[in-house]
Amino acid sequence: MNDAAPPRRIWLCADDYGLAEGVNRAIRDLIGRGRLNATSVMVVGAAIGRAEVAALQEVAAASPRCAIGLHATLTAPFRPLTMHFRPVDGGLFLPFPKLLRAGLLRRLDSEMIEDELAAQLAAFKDLFGRAPDFVDGHQHTQLFPGVRDAFLRAVKEAAPSAWVRQCGRRKPLGQLLSEPKALVLDVLSAQFRKRAAHAKIPCNPAFAGAYDFSKEPDFSVLMGQFLEGLPEGGLVMCHPGFVDETLEGLDPLTTQREAEHAFLASDRFPTLPAANNVTLS
């Protein structure tokens, strides 16, 4: 009698579809290979339009079910869709540190945030012909004080069947304290989960994928750590891409995206989910 537990189904989600054509190509390539089962789309990105959406829909339709979500964006160097949105910096959203500071100091206008997110949700529906399967946030802004309640209200109204991303982990306290960036996400996620539960909006039960991109670590080692102990329905975030001029002009995360793509596309990657008894299908 075989008592082995069945594999746990997880989400491996590539963020930033729509950021740049090189990012889009890398994500579509991995979906086509069956190496991803989710991607989140920036409707304010530099490389989003009917052709890029049609290409994504085509490759996703040919793969085992691939979820497509909205990557809600509220930070520079991107522009809001709503003309009245404030605060802005030179017509752009605030940079990440300024937005976080404004949220912590309760200086964000919740109504403006909600209107902007509603506009992004409407843009997604116009492009894809339906509401997103899930909604997350670029640079995790959905977790910020001053943003999270507006975010949840907008999702509840425009995408009532969607789930939302929380970024809390399931790891021992000692390991949590050794990773400052991820620890901040844990703290912010605790309040976000409470509010999502109150609004009756489901979340992923656990999260992995945060790391210091600037150090360009070995992504294969990191992925093994991300998958370890991840529960059913857990989510791993990734950022595969090919570097092009658009990406270089918009985002500091460049060559590490190519390292992520190279590993996820390699013959080495499939052994990791199997070793951790998880599956994408």
Phi and psi in degrees as GROMACS dihedral restraints (atoms count N, CA, C in turn):
[ dihedral_restraints ]
;  ai    aj    ak    al  type     phi  dphi    fc
    3     4     5     6     1   -93.5    20    10
    4     5     6     7     1   113.1    20    10
    6     7     8     9     1   -97.7    20    10
    7     8     9    10     1    10.2    20    10
    9    10    11    12     1   -62.5    20    10
   10    11    12    13     1   135.9    20    10
   12    13    14    15     1   -70.2    20    10
   13    14    15    16     1   142.7    20    10
   15    16    17    18     1   -65.3    20    10
   16    17    18    19     1   153.0    20    10
   18    19    20    21     1   -64.0    20    10
   19    20    21    22     1   147.3    20    10
   21    22    23    24     1   -86.9    20    10
   22    23    24    25     1   131.3    20    10
   24    25    26    27     1   -83.0    20    10
   25    26    27    28     1   128.6    20    10
   27    28    29    30     1  -125.2    20    10
   28    29    30    31     1   168.6    20    10
   30    31    32    33     1  -102.9    20    10
   31    32    33    34     1   129.8    20    10
   33    34    35    36     1  -114.4    20    10
   34    35    36    37     1   105.3    20    10
   36    37    38    39     1  -111.8    20    10
   37    38    39    40     1   125.2    20    10
   39    40    41    42     1   -90.5    20    10
   40    41    42    43     1   120.1    20    10
   42    43    44    45     1   -82.2    20    10
   43    44    45    46     1   163.2    20    10
   45    46    47    48     1    81.7    20    10
   46    47    48    49     1    19.9    20    10
   48    49    50    51     1   -61.1    20    10
   49    50    51    52     1   130.4    20    10
   51    52    53    54     1   103.8    20    10
   52    53    54    55     1   -11.7    20    10
   54    55    56    57     1   -66.8    20    10
   55    56    57    58     1   -47.5    20    10
   57    58    59    60     1  -156.7    20    10
   58    59    60    61     1   155.2    20    10
   60    61    62    63     1   -61.2    20    10
   61    62    63    64     1   -36.1    20    10
   63    64    65    66     1   -64.5    20    10
   64    65    66    67     1   -36.1    20    10
   66    67    68    69     1   -66.4    20    10
   67    68    69    70     1   -44.9    20    10
   69    70    71    72     1   -59.6    20    10
   70    71    72    73     1   -44.7    20    10
   72    73    74    75     1   -63.3    20    10
   73    74    75    76     1   -41.1    20    10
   75    76    77    78     1   -65.1    20    10
   76    77    78    79     1   -42.2    20    10
   78    79    80    81     1   -65.5    20    10
   79    80    81    82     1   -45.4    20    10
   81    82    83    84     1   -62.2    20    10
   82    83    84    85     1   -38.7    20    10
   84    85    86    87     1   -59.3    20    10
   85    86    87    88     1   -44.4    20    10
   87    88    89    90     1   -72.0    20    10
   88    89    90    91     1   -35.6    20    10
   90    91    92    93     1   -62.9    20    10
   91    92    93    94     1   -43.9    20    10
   93    94    95    96     1   -61.9    20    10
   94    95    96    97     1   -30.1    20    10
   96    97    98    99     1   -83.5    20    10
   97    98    99   100     1    -4.9    20    10
   99   100   101   102     1    76.6    20    10
  100   101   102   103     1    22.1    20    10
  102   103   104   105     1   -96.6    20    10
  103   104   105   106     1    -8.5    20    10
  105   106   107   108     1  -131.4    20    10
  106   107   108   109     1   151.1    20    10
  108   109   110   111     1  -129.6    20    10
  109   110   111   112     1    18.5    20    10
  111   112   113   114     1  -163.5    20    10
  112   113   114   115     1   149.4    20    10
  114   115   116   117     1  -148.6    20    10
  115   116   117   118     1   149.1    20    10
  117   118   119   120     1  -117.2    20    10
  118   119   120   121     1   139.1    20    10
  120   121   122   123     1  -108.6    20    10
  121   122   123   124     1   130.1    20    10
  123   124   125   126     1   -89.5    20    10
  124   125   126   127     1   106.9    20    10
  126   127   128   129     1   -77.4    20    10
  127   128   129   130     1    -9.0    20    10
  129   130   131   132     1  -102.8    20    10
  130   131   132   133     1     9.0    20    10
  132   133   134   135     1   -71.5    20    10
  133   134   135   136     1   170.2    20    10
  135   136   137   138     1   -81.5    20    10
  136   137   138   139     1   -13.6    20    10
  138   139   140   141     1  -130.3    20    10
  139   140   141   142     1    52.9    20    10
  141   142   143   144     1  -126.6    20    10
  142   143   144   145     1   136.7    20    10
  144   145   146   147     1   178.6    20    10
  145   146   147   148     1  -177.2    20    10
  147   148   149   150     1   -60.1    20    10
  148   149   150   151     1   -41.7    20    10
  150   151   152   153     1   -67.8    20    10
  151   152   153   154     1   -43.2    20    10
  153   154   155   156     1   -67.1    20    10
  154   155   156   157     1   -36.3    20    10
  156   157   158   159     1   -68.1    20    10
  157   158   159   160     1   -44.4    20    10
  159   160   161   162     1   -61.5    20    10
  160   161   162   163     1   -39.7    20    10
  162   163   164   165     1   -64.6    20    10
  163   164   165   166     1   -39.5    20    10
  165   166   167   168     1   -66.9    20    10
  166   167   168   169     1   -45.1    20    10
  168   169   170   171     1   -61.3    20    10
  169   170   171   172     1   -37.8    20    10
  171   172   173   174     1   -65.3    20    10
  172   173   174   175     1   -46.8    20    10
  174   175   176   177     1   -71.5    20    10
  175   176   177   178     1   -34.4    20    10
  177   178   179   180     1   -68.1    20    10
  178   179   180   181     1   -36.8    20    10
  180   181   182   183     1   -66.6    20    10
  181   182   183   184     1   -26.9    20    10
  183   184   185   186     1   -87.5    20    10
  184   185   186   187     1    -4.6    20    10
  186   187   188   189     1  -106.5    20    10
  187   188   189   190     1   164.7    20    10
  189   190   191   192     1   -54.7    20    10
  190   191   192   193     1   153.3    20    10
  192   193   194   195     1   -40.0    20    10
  193   194   195   196     1   120.4    20    10
  195   196   197   198     1  -115.5    20    10
  196   197   198   199     1   119.8    20    10
  198   199   200   201     1   -77.2    20    10
  199   200   201   202     1   140.2    20    10
  201   202   203   204     1  -123.2    20    10
  202   203   204   205     1   121.6    20    10
  204   205   206   207     1  -121.1    20    10
  205   206   207   208     1   177.0    20    10
  207   208   209   210     1   -96.7    20    10
  208   209   210   211     1   129.9    20    10
  210   211   212   213     1   -96.9    20    10
  211   212   213   214     1    82.4    20    10
  213   214   215   216     1   -57.7    20    10
  214   215   216   217     1   131.2    20    10
  216   217   218   219     1  -124.2    20    10
  217   218   219   220     1   126.7    20    10
  219   220   221   222     1  -134.6    20    10
  220   221   222   223     1    13.7    20    10
  222   223   224   225     1  -127.0    20    10
  223   224   225   226     1   155.7    20    10
  225   226   227   228     1   -63.6    20    10
  226   227   228   229     1   154.4    20    10
  228   229   230   231     1   -95.4    20    10
  229   230   231   232     1    35.0    20    10
  231   232   233   234     1  -103.2    20    10
  232   233   234   235     1   158.0    20    10
  234   235   236   237     1  -105.4    20    10
  235   236   237   238     1   144.2    20    10
  237   238   239   240     1   -68.7    20    10
  238   239   240   241     1   153.7    20    10
  240   241   242   243     1   -81.4    20    10
  241   242   243   244     1   -27.2    20    10
  243   244   245   246     1   -91.2    20    10
  244   245   246   247     1   129.6    20    10
  246   247   248   249     1   -67.1    20    10
  247   248   249   250     1   -28.2    20    10
  249   250   251   252     1   -89.3    20    10
  250   251   252   253     1     2.5    20    10
  252   253   254   255     1   -62.1    20    10
  253   254   255   256     1   135.2    20    10
  255   256   257   258     1  -144.6    20    10
  256   257   258   259     1   149.0    20    10
  258   259   260   261     1   -84.2    20    10
  259   260   261   262     1   152.6    20    10
  261   262   263   264     1  -128.4    20    10
  262   263   264   265     1   165.0    20    10
  264   265   266   267     1  -130.7    20    10
  265   266   267   268     1   100.8    20    10
  267   268   269   270     1    65.6    20    10
  268   269   270   271     1    31.9    20    10
  270   271   272   273     1    84.9    20    10
  271   272   273   274     1    -5.4    20    10
  273   274   275   276     1  -102.3    20    10
  274   275   276   277     1   161.1    20    10
  276   277   278   279     1   -56.0    20    10
  277   278   279   280     1   160.0    20    10
  279   280   281   282     1   -65.6    20    10
  280   281   282   283     1   149.3    20    10
  282   283   284   285     1   -60.9    20    10
  283   284   285   286     1   156.5    20    10
  285   286   287   288     1   -48.8    20    10
  286   287   288   289     1   -50.1    20    10
  288   289   290   291     1   -62.4    20    10
  289   290   291   292     1   -38.1    20    10
  291   292   293   294     1   -69.7    20    10
  292   293   294   295     1   -37.9    20    10
  294   295   296   297     1   -65.6    20    10
  295   296   297   298     1   -44.0    20    10
  297   298   299   300     1   -61.4    20    10
  298   299   300   301     1   -44.3    20    10
  300   301   302   303     1   -61.8    20    10
  301   302   303   304     1   -43.7    20    10
  303   304   305   306     1   -63.1    20    10
  304   305   306   307     1   -37.8    20    10
  306   307   308   309     1   -65.9    20    10
  307   308   309   310     1   -45.2    20    10
  309   310   311   312     1   -63.6    20    10
  310   311   312   313     1   -30.8    20    10
  312   313   314   315     1   -90.6    20    10
  313   314   315   316     1     6.1    20    10
  315   316   317   318     1    59.4    20    10
  316   317   318   319     1    43.0    20    10
  318   319   320   321     1  -109.7    20    10
  319   320   321   322     1    12.5    20    10
  321   322   323   324     1   -97.3    20    10
  322   323   324   325     1   142.6    20    10
  324   325   326   327     1   -86.7    20    10
  325   326   327   328     1   107.7    20    10
  327   328   329   330     1   -60.8    20    10
  328   329   330   331     1   -36.3    20    10
  330   331   332   333     1   -66.5    20    10
  331   332   333   334     1   -40.6    20    10
  333   334   335   336     1   -66.7    20    10
  334   335   336   337     1   -39.6    20    10
  336   337   338   339     1   -60.1    20    10
  337   338   339   340     1   -47.6    20    10
  339   340   341   342     1   -62.0    20    10
  340   341   342   343     1   -41.6    20    10
  342   343   344   345     1   -62.7    20    10
  343   344   345   346     1   -41.1    20    10
  345   346   347   348     1   -66.0    20    10
  346   347   348   349     1   -42.7    20    10
  348   349   350   351     1   -67.8    20    10
  349   350   351   352     1   -35.4    20    10
  351   352   353   354     1   -62.6    20    10
  352   353   354   355     1   -38.7    20    10
  354   355   356   357     1   -66.2    20    10
  355   356   357   358     1   -39.1    20    10
  357   358   359   360     1   -68.4    20    10
  358   359   360   361     1   -38.1    20    10
  360   361   362   363     1   -64.6    20    10
  361   362   363   364     1   -39.4    20    10
  363   364   365   366     1   -66.5    20    10
  364   365   366   367     1   -37.9    20    10
  366   367   368   369     1   -64.9    20    10
  367   368   369   370     1   -40.2    20    10
  369   370   371   372     1   -60.1    20    10
  370   371   372   373     1   -47.4    20    10
  372   373   374   375     1   -62.5    20    10
  373   374   375   376     1   -37.7    20    10
  375   376   377   378     1   -65.3    20    10
  376   377   378   379     1   -40.1    20    10
  378   379   380   381     1   -73.9    20    10
  379   380   381   382     1   -41.5    20    10
  381   382   383   384     1  -101.6    20    10
  382   383   384   385     1   -10.5    20    10
  384   385   386   387     1    77.1    20    10
  385   386   387   388     1    11.9    20    10
  387   388   389   390     1  -163.1    20    10
  388   389   390   391     1   169.1    20    10
  390   391   392   393     1   -75.3    20    10
  391   392   393   394     1   157.8    20    10
  393   394   395   396     1   -68.7    20    10
  394   395   396   397     1   153.8    20    10
  396   397   398   399     1   -70.2    20    10
  397   398   399   400     1   -31.8    20    10
  399   400   401   402     1  -152.8    20    10
  400   401   402   403     1   167.6    20    10
  402   403   404   405     1  -136.1    20    10
  403   404   405   406     1   129.3    20    10
  405   406   407   408     1  -128.5    20    10
  406   407   408   409     1  -168.8    20    10
  408   409   410   411     1  -134.4    20    10
  409   410   411   412     1   134.1    20    10
  411   412   413   414     1   -62.2    20    10
  412   413   414   415     1   130.0    20    10
  414   415   416   417     1    58.2    20    10
  415   416   417   418     1    24.9    20    10
  417   418   419   420     1    62.3    20    10
  418   419   420   421     1    28.5    20    10
  420   421   422   423     1   -67.3    20    10
  421   422   423   424     1   -17.7    20    10
  423   424   425   426     1   -61.7    20    10
  424   425   426   427     1   -19.1    20    10
  426   427   428   429     1   -87.2    20    10
  427   428   429   430     1   -14.3    20    10
  429   430   431   432     1   -68.7    20    10
  430   431   432   433     1   141.2    20    10
  432   433   434   435     1   -56.5    20    10
  433   434   435   436     1   139.6    20    10
  435   436   437   438     1    89.0    20    10
  436   437   438   439     1   -15.2    20    10
  438   439   440   441     1  -114.7    20    10
  439   440   441   442     1   -40.8    20    10
  441   442   443   444     1   -59.7    20    10
  442   443   444   445     1   -41.9    20    10
  444   445   446   447     1   -68.3    20    10
  445   446   447   448     1   -41.0    20    10
  447   448   449   450     1   -64.3    20    10
  448   449   450   451     1   -40.1    20    10
  450   451   452   453     1   -58.9    20    10
  451   452   453   454     1   -49.0    20    10
  453   454   455   456     1   -66.9    20    10
  454   455   456   457     1   -37.3    20    10
  456   457   458   459     1   -64.2    20    10
  457   458   459   460     1   -43.4    20    10
  459   460   461   462     1   -63.6    20    10
  460   461   462   463     1   -42.2    20    10
  462   463   464   465     1   -65.6    20    10
  463   464   465   466     1   -44.3    20    10
  465   466   467   468     1   -59.2    20    10
  466   467   468   469     1   -37.2    20    10
  468   469   470   471     1   -76.6    20    10
  469   470   471   472     1   -46.2    20    10
  471   472   473   474     1   -96.4    20    10
  472   473   474   475     1   -23.5    20    10
  474   475   476   477     1  -140.3    20    10
  475   476   477   478     1    64.9    20    10
  477   478   479   480     1   -63.4    20    10
  478   479   480   481     1   -16.2    20    10
  480   481   482   483     1   -96.9    20    10
  481   482   483   484     1    -1.6    20    10
  483   484   485   486     1   -80.3    20    10
  484   485   486   487     1   154.9    20    10
  486   487   488   489     1  -104.6    20    10
  487   488   489   490     1   163.2    20    10
  489   490   491   492     1  -123.8    20    10
  490   491   492   493     1   155.0    20    10
  492   493   494   495     1   -90.6    20    10
  493   494   495   496     1   124.7    20    10
  495   496   497   498     1  -107.1    20    10
  496   497   498   499     1   159.1    20    10
  498   499   500   501     1  -121.8    20    10
  499   500   501   502     1    28.0    20    10
  501   502   503   504     1   -85.9    20    10
  502   503   504   505     1   148.7    20    10
  504   505   506   507     1  -110.2    20    10
  505   506   507   508     1   168.7    20    10
  507   508   509   510     1  -118.6    20    10
  508   509   510   511     1    85.9    20    10
  510   511   512   513     1  -140.8    20    10
  511   512   513   514     1   158.6    20    10
  513   514   515   516     1   -59.9    20    10
  514   515   516   517     1   150.1    20    10
  516   517   518   519     1   -54.9    20    10
  517   518   519   520     1   -41.8    20    10
  519   520   521   522     1   -59.7    20    10
  520   521   522   523     1   -38.9    20    10
  522   523   524   525     1   -72.5    20    10
  523   524   525   526     1   -35.3    20    10
  525   526   527   528     1   -61.8    20    10
  526   527   528   529     1   -44.0    20    10
  528   529   530   531     1   -67.3    20    10
  529   530   531   532     1   -21.5    20    10
  531   532   533   534     1   -82.3    20    10
  532   533   534   535     1    -5.3    20    10
  534   535   536   537     1  -125.9    20    10
  535   536   537   538     1    85.1    20    10
  537   538   539   540     1   -57.4    20    10
  538   539   540   541     1   -43.4    20    10
  540   541   542   543     1   -60.4    20    10
  541   542   543   544     1   -47.3    20    10
  543   544   545   546     1   -69.9    20    10
  544   545   546   547     1   -30.1    20    10
  546   547   548   549     1   -63.3    20    10
  547   548   549   550     1   -40.2    20    10
  549   550   551   552     1   -59.8    20    10
  550   551   552   553     1   -42.2    20    10
  552   553   554   555     1   -63.3    20    10
  553   554   555   556     1   -37.0    20    10
  555   556   557   558     1   -60.4    20    10
  556   557   558   559     1   -46.7    20    10
  558   559   560   561     1   -63.9    20    10
  559   560   561   562     1   -47.5    20    10
  561   562   563   564     1   -65.1    20    10
  562   563   564   565     1   -35.2    20    10
  564   565   566   567     1   -68.7    20    10
  565   566   567   568     1   -29.3    20    10
  567   568   569   570     1   -58.5    20    10
  568   569   570   571     1   -47.5    20    10
  570   571   572   573     1   -69.5    20    10
  571   572   573   574     1   -37.6    20    10
  573   574   575   576     1   -61.8    20    10
  574   575   576   577     1   -43.5    20    10
  576   577   578   579     1   -61.8    20    10
  577   578   579   580     1   -41.6    20    10
  579   580   581   582     1   -60.3    20    10
  580   581   582   583     1   -44.6    20    10
  582   583   584   585     1   -69.6    20    10
  583   584   585   586     1   -38.1    20    10
  585   586   587   588     1   -64.6    20    10
  586   587   588   589     1   -41.6    20    10
  588   589   590   591     1   -62.5    20    10
  589   590   591   592     1   -42.0    20    10
  591   592   593   594     1   -62.0    20    10
  592   593   594   595     1   -36.7    20    10
  594   595   596   597     1   -82.6    20    10
  595   596   597   598     1    -2.1    20    10
  597   598   599   600     1    61.6    20    10
  598   599   600   601     1    41.7    20    10
  600   601   602   603     1  -111.4    20    10
  601   602   603   604     1   122.8    20    10
  603   604   605   606     1   -71.6    20    10
  604   605   606   607     1   152.4    20    10
  606   607   608   609     1  -125.9    20    10
  607   608   609   610     1   159.7    20    10
  609   610   611   612     1   -65.3    20    10
  610   611   612   613     1   138.9    20    10
  612   613   614   615     1   -73.4    20    10
  613   614   615   616     1   -20.3    20    10
  615   616   617   618     1  -156.0    20    10
  616   617   618   619     1   161.3    20    10
  618   619   620   621     1  -140.1    20    10
  619   620   621   622     1   147.5    20    10
  621   622   623   624     1  -151.4    20    10
  622   623   624   625     1   163.7    20    10
  624   625   626   627     1   125.7    20    10
  625   626   627   628     1   -10.0    20    10
  627   628   629   630     1   -79.9    20    10
  628   629   630   631     1   132.1    20    10
  630   631   632   633     1  -159.2    20    10
  631   632   633   634     1   170.1    20    10
  633   634   635   636     1   -81.8    20    10
  634   635   636   637     1    98.8    20    10
  636   637   638   639     1   -62.5    20    10
  637   638   639   640     1   -31.7    20    10
  639   640   641   642     1   -64.0    20    10
  640   641   642   643     1   -23.7    20    10
  642   643   644   645     1   -83.5    20    10
  643   644   645   646     1    -7.8    20    10
  645   646   647   648     1    46.8    20    10
  646   647   648   649     1    57.0    20    10
  648   649   650   651     1   -73.2    20    10
  649   650   651   652     1   173.8    20    10
  651   652   653   654     1   -72.5    20    10
  652   653   654   655     1   108.6    20    10
  654   655   656   657     1   -66.3    20    10
  655   656   657   658     1   -28.6    20    10
  657   658   659   660     1   -64.9    20    10
  658   659   660   661     1   -38.2    20    10
  660   661   662   663     1   -67.1    20    10
  661   662   663   664     1   -44.2    20    10
  663   664   665   666     1   -61.2    20    10
  664   665   666   667     1   -43.3    20    10
  666   667   668   669     1   -62.0    20    10
  667   668   669   670     1   -37.0    20    10
  669   670   671   672     1   -61.5    20    10
  670   671   672   673     1   -38.7    20    10
  672   673   674   675     1   -69.4    20    10
  673   674   675   676     1   -38.0    20    10
  675   676   677   678     1   -63.5    20    10
  676   677   678   679     1   -38.3    20    10
  678   679   680   681     1   -80.0    20    10
  679   680   681   682     1   -20.8    20    10
  681   682   683   684     1   -63.0    20    10
  682   683   684   685     1   118.7    20    10
  684   685   686   687     1    73.7    20    10
  685   686   687   688     1     8.6    20    10
  687   688   689   690     1   -68.0    20    10
  688   689   690   691     1   129.0    20    10
  690   691   692   693     1   -81.0    20    10
  691   692   693   694     1   171.2    20    10
  693   694   695   696     1   -51.5    20    10
  694   695   696   697     1   130.3    20    10
  696   697   698   699     1    82.2    20    10
  697   698   699   700     1    -1.0    20    10
  699   700   701   702     1   -65.6    20    10
  700   701   702   703     1   160.6    20    10
  702   703   704   705     1  -127.4    20    10
  703   704   705   706     1   133.8    20    10
  705   706   707   708     1  -111.9    20    10
  706   707   708   709     1   124.2    20    10
  708   709   710   711     1   -88.7    20    10
  709   710   711   712     1   140.6    20    10
  711   712   713   714     1  -143.3    20    10
  712   713   714   715     1   167.8    20    10
  714   715   716   717     1  -137.8    20    10
  715   716   717   718     1    60.5    20    10
  717   718   719   720     1   -70.5    20    10
  718   719   720   721     1   153.2    20    10
  720   721   722   723     1  -179.5    20    10
  721   722   723   724     1   163.5    20    10
  723   724   725   726     1  -108.5    20    10
  724   725   726   727     1   135.9    20    10
  726   727   728   729     1   -74.6    20    10
  727   728   729   730     1   129.6    20    10
  729   730   731   732     1  -139.2    20    10
  730   731   732   733     1   177.4    20    10
  732   733   734   735     1   -62.6    20    10
  733   734   735   736     1   -37.0    20    10
  735   736   737   738     1   -62.8    20    10
  736   737   738   739     1   -46.2    20    10
  738   739   740   741     1   -61.4    20    10
  739   740   741   742     1   -45.2    20    10
  741   742   743   744     1   -61.0    20    10
  742   743   744   745     1   -30.1    20    10
  744   745   746   747     1   -82.8    20    10
  745   746   747   748     1   -13.1    20    10
  747   748   749   750     1  -116.1    20    10
  748   749   750   751     1   -24.7    20    10
  750   751   752   753     1  -144.8    20    10
  751   752   753   754     1   136.9    20    10
  753   754   755   756     1   -73.7    20    10
  754   755   756   757     1   -16.1    20    10
  756   757   758   759     1   -85.5    20    10
  757   758   759   760     1   102.5    20    10
  759   760   761   762     1  -123.3    20    10
  760   761   762   763     1   -82.5    20    10
  762   763   764   765     1   -63.0    20    10
  763   764   765   766     1   -27.9    20    10
  765   766   767   768     1   -66.4    20    10
  766   767   768   769     1   -26.3    20    10
  768   769   770   771     1   -62.3    20    10
  769   770   771   772     1   -39.5    20    10
  771   772   773   774     1   -67.9    20    10
  772   773   774   775     1   -34.6    20    10
  774   775   776   777     1   -65.0    20    10
  775   776   777   778     1   -40.2    20    10
  777   778   779   780     1   -63.5    20    10
  778   779   780   781     1   -46.5    20    10
  780   781   782   783     1   -60.7    20    10
  781   782   783   784     1   -44.4    20    10
  783   784   785   786     1   -59.1    20    10
  784   785   786   787     1   -42.2    20    10
  786   787   788   789     1   -71.3    20    10
  787   788   789   790     1   -45.3    20    10
  789   790   791   792     1   -63.9    20    10
  790   791   792   793     1   -29.0    20    10
  792   793   794   795     1   -85.1    20    10
  793   794   795   796     1    -9.9    20    10
  795   796   797   798     1   -80.5    20    10
  796   797   798   799     1   167.4    20    10
  798   799   800   801     1   -72.5    20    10
  799   800   801   802     1   -14.3    20    10
  801   802   803   804     1   -76.2    20    10
  802   803   804   805     1   -31.1    20    10
  804   805   806   807     1   -61.9    20    10
  805   806   807   808     1   -44.9    20    10
  807   808   809   810     1   -58.7    20    10
  808   809   810   811     1   -22.1    20    10
  810   811   812   813     1   -70.1    20    10
  811   812   813   814     1   -25.9    20    10
  813   814   815   816     1   -69.3    20    10
  814   815   816   817     1   -50.6    20    10
  816   817   818   819     1   -56.7    20    10
  817   818   819   820     1   -41.9    20    10
  819   820   821   822     1   -62.2    20    10
  820   821   822   823     1   -41.4    20    10
  822   823   824   825     1   -66.7    20    10
  823   824   825   826     1   -25.7    20    10
  825   826   827   828     1  -102.4    20    10
  826   827   828   829     1     8.0    20    10
  828   829   830   831     1    57.9    20    10
  829   830   831   832     1    42.6    20    10
  831   832   833   834     1  -124.5    20    10
  832   833   834   835     1   160.1    20    10
  834   835   836   837     1  -143.0    20    10
  835   836   837   838     1   154.1    20    10
  837   838   839   840     1   -97.3    20    10
  838   839   840   841     1    -0.2    20    10
